[in-house]
Amino acid sequence: MTKADIARIVYECHGGLSNREAARLVETIFDSIKARLSHREKVQITGFGTFAVREKRERRGRNPQTGEEMVIRPRSSVVFKPSKLFAAGRER
């Protein structure tokens, strides 16, 4: 599913919005989520799940092509934990 698919669903479910307004609404929601995550804040969507930023520490790894050992630099990663309702496949 793409953002365009989500915008189309929003447009179809809410007849008062144009295609362009629905796309703008979806883009605004995603921009808000990204902004919160960039500030290392959790984003919790009840009944769906939680997005959070985790810091990965430096570690040793191997280049799969050459087998050469290398150091993998520390980095940030976005993780998603589904809610219990979402994970169980139940709907409200």
Order of alpha helices (4+ residues) and beta strands (2+ residues): alpha-alpha-beta-beta-beta-beta-beta-alpha
